[in-house]
Each structure stands twice: as structure tokens, then as C-alpha cells.
């Protein structure tokens, strides 16, 4: 009986931890279970940014996170504008968590399928705003002043 109670306590703790969206300041590492940001500079004026969020992180929030992170990197490097040269957003089913018990030849339990939102972009910082850009050009300061990730 004690083992069933321990299973329920563990399941309850896991659900409480999974109930919140992945926070903005999370870096992808072992302790974040692969969730959060990973940033790689791929050129003097370019970065590849990836973000993976948990089940509670929807596409719109992940997109805001990427937009804000892009603006922060470009501002730190001295670029007043930036553009995305490549962008991919996915929402995938990634795993199943379940618990069960067998007593008197009866198996019962519960399980859930997790979904995670992932976004990968390549960002290029721009020193000036081109007059005839092939893709959308973002103003770094505007994004930093208007895209709030602390909801």
C-alpha cells in the first residue's frame, strides 16, 4: 500500500512541475530535461538560436522567446536591426508518462503524452535597415521595448 502512495506522490510532483511553461531564462542542459535555449554564433553577424519548451509552452510564447533572445543578442553585438534567414517551428509528441498497478490480475493506471514546442532560427544582425529587404527586418530596440516575456 505504501508503494502505491509513493507512486501517486511522484506522479503529483511530476504534474506540478510540468504545469508551468518553460521559463524564458532556461538554458538547455541536463537538469532542464533538454528544455530551454541553445545559442551558437555561426558568423560575426549571425547566430543559430534554438528553443525547446514543454507541454505548456505554446507556439506563440516560443516565438516571443525567440524574438526577444534575437533582439538581445543583436543589441549586445551592436546591431540595431536583425532578420531571420531561416526559421522552423514544430510542436511534437515526445513521450509518454504512465503509472499503473496490478492487483488481483487487474491492471489499472494512467498515462499522458507530452508535447513540446521547438523553434530554430538563424538570425543575422544588420547595421542599417535595407530599403528593399527580401525578408522582414526587425528593429532591435522596438522588440526589446514591446515584446514582453514575463507574462
C-alpha positions in Angstrom: 0.0 0.0 0.0 2.9 2.3 0.8 4.4 1.8 -2.7 1.0 2.9 -4.3 1.1 6.1 -2.2 4.7 6.8 -3.2 3.7 6.4 -6.9 0.9 8.9 -6.5 3.2 11.4 -4.7 5.8 11.1 -7.5 3.1 11.5 -10.2 1.7 14.5 -8.4 5.1 16.1 -8.2 5.8 15.5 -11.8 2.4 17.0 -12.8 3.1 20.1 -10.7 6.5 20.6 -12.3 5.1 20.1 -15.8 2.1 22.5 -15.3 4.2 25.7 -16.0 5.6 26.9 -19.3 9.3 26.7 -19.7 10.7 29.9 -18.3 12.4 32.4 -20.6 15.8 32.3 -18.8 16.2 28.5 -19.1 19.3 27.2 -20.8 19.2 23.8 -22.4 21.0 21.3 -20.1 20.7 18.0 -18.4 18.8 19.5 -15.4 16.2 21.2 -17.6 15.5 17.9 -19.3 16.6 19.3 -22.7 14.2 22.3 -22.5 15.3 25.9 -22.9 17.7 27.9 -25.2 20.8 26.9 -27.0 22.7 29.7 -28.9 25.6 29.3 -31.2 27.4 32.1 -33.1 27.7 30.9 -36.7 29.2 34.1 -38.2 30.4 37.5 -37.0 26.9 38.9 -37.5 24.9 35.6 -37.2 23.6 33.2 -34.6 21.6 30.0 -34.6 19.1 30.0 -31.7 17.1 27.0 -30.7 14.4 26.8 -28.0 12.5 23.8 -26.8 9.5 24.3 -24.5 7.4 21.9 -22.5 3.8 20.9 -23.0 2.6 24.2 -21.5 4.7 26.3 -23.9 2.7 27.1 -27.0 4.0 28.3 -30.3 3.1 31.9 -29.7 5.1 32.0 -26.5 8.0 30.2 -28.0 8.0 32.7 -30.9 8.1 35.6 -28.4 11.0 34.0 -26.6 13.0 33.6 -29.8 12.2 37.2 -30.9 13.3 38.6 -27.6 16.5 36.5 -27.5 17.4 37.5 -31.1 17.0 41.2 -30.1 19.1 40.8 -27.0 22.0 39.1 -29.0 21.9 41.7 -31.7 21.8 44.6 -29.3 24.8 43.1 -27.4 26.7 42.9 -30.7 25.8 46.4 -31.7 23.2 45.7 -34.4 20.2 48.0 -34.4 18.3 45.6 -36.8 18.0 41.9 -37.5 16.4 39.4 -39.8 15.7 35.7 -39.7 17.4 33.9 -42.6 15.9 30.6 -41.6 13.1 29.7 -39.2 11.3 26.5 -38.2 8.7 25.9 -35.6 7.4 22.4 -34.6 5.0 21.0 -32.0 5.7 17.3 -31.5 4.5 14.5 -29.3 7.6 13.3 -27.5 6.9 10.8 -24.8 4.5 9.1 -22.5 4.5 9.1 -18.8 2.4 6.5 -17.0 1.8 4.7 -13.8 0.0 1.5 -13.1 -0.7 -1.1 -10.6 -1.6 -4.8 -10.8 -3.6 -6.3 -8.1 -5.7 -9.4 -8.3 -5.0 -9.8 -12.0 -6.5 -6.3 -12.7 -4.2 -3.7 -14.3 -5.2 -0.1 -14.0 -3.3 3.1 -14.5 -3.0 6.5 -16.1 -0.7 7.9 -18.8 -0.2 11.2 -20.7 1.5 12.1 -23.9 3.7 15.1 -23.7 4.1 17.7 -26.5 7.0 20.1 -26.9 7.3 23.2 -29.0 10.6 23.7 -30.7 11.8 26.7 -32.6 15.1 27.0 -34.6 16.1 30.3 -36.2 19.2 31.7 -37.9 19.5 35.4 -37.1 21.5 38.0 -38.9 22.3 41.3 -37.3 22.1 44.3 -39.6 24.0 47.7 -39.2 21.3 49.5 -41.1 17.8 48.9 -42.4 17.9 47.9 -46.1 15.4 49.7 -48.3 14.4 46.6 -50.3 14.8 43.6 -48.0 13.8 40.2 -49.2 12.6 39.3 -45.7 11.2 41.1 -42.7 13.6 43.3 -40.9 13.1 43.8 -37.1 14.1 46.9 -35.1 16.1 45.6 -32.1 15.1 48.4 -29.7 11.4 48.1 -30.7 11.4 44.4 -29.9 13.2 44.9 -26.6 10.7 47.6 -25.6 7.5 45.9 -26.8 7.9 42.1 -26.6 7.3 41.1 -23.0 8.1 37.5 -22.0 7.2 38.0 -18.3 3.5 37.1 -18.5 
